[in-house]
Structures are given as structure tokens and as C-alpha cells.
Amino acid sequence: MEEIQTITPEELQKKLEAGEKLELVDVREDEEVAAGMIPGAKHIRMGDIPVNLDYFDKDKEYIFICRSSARSGNVCYYLQDQGYKVRNMVGGMMNWTGDTK
């Protein structure tokens, strides 16, 4: 299996603070995101990813987020196999110190 590209919460925070336009997807469950999501992230639960493939564009890179980075890693492998550009936020929301909404 091909390695998945990653990004740390700190790197992501710096990019957002610099005003970079990023495609963030939070794959946690509804009750988890209710406690706070990174501003600008789109919520698509892990189990709903396969039926939402038309949301993704192969020309864009997507950063996937979950609580600990295990589920988002699974999503990254799945989408990378389908030819999408993906990156996993290592450490997940447990290690996110930036803003949430």
C-alpha cells in the first residue's frame, strides 16, 4: 500500500492562519463534530464517504480529519486507491489547538 501523505495539526493551523484555501473534510460522527470542528471543514461521516464520491475532485487535495487520525487514515487509503489526492491530519482533533466552530 502506498504511503499516505500527512500534515500535523500545527502545520495545518499555520496554513489556515496564512489564509491558504484548503479542502478540509471531517469524517467523525455527528455527535463528535457537534463539540467543535475546524472552521471551514466539511462534515462527511466516514461511512458516508463512498456515496459522496461526486463531492471530490481529482484535481484538488483533501485533508481528512477525525478524532485520533485512525478513521481519517482509512478514508485516505480508500480515496487514494480511487485516484484522489489526500492528506491525513496526524493526531486528529485530540491534538488540535486551533479554533473550532
Summary of the structure (lengths in Angstrom):
residues: 101
radius of gyration: 12.4
end to end distance: 34.8
largest distance: 34.8
contacts: 281
relative contact order: 0.27
helix: 38%
strand: 19%
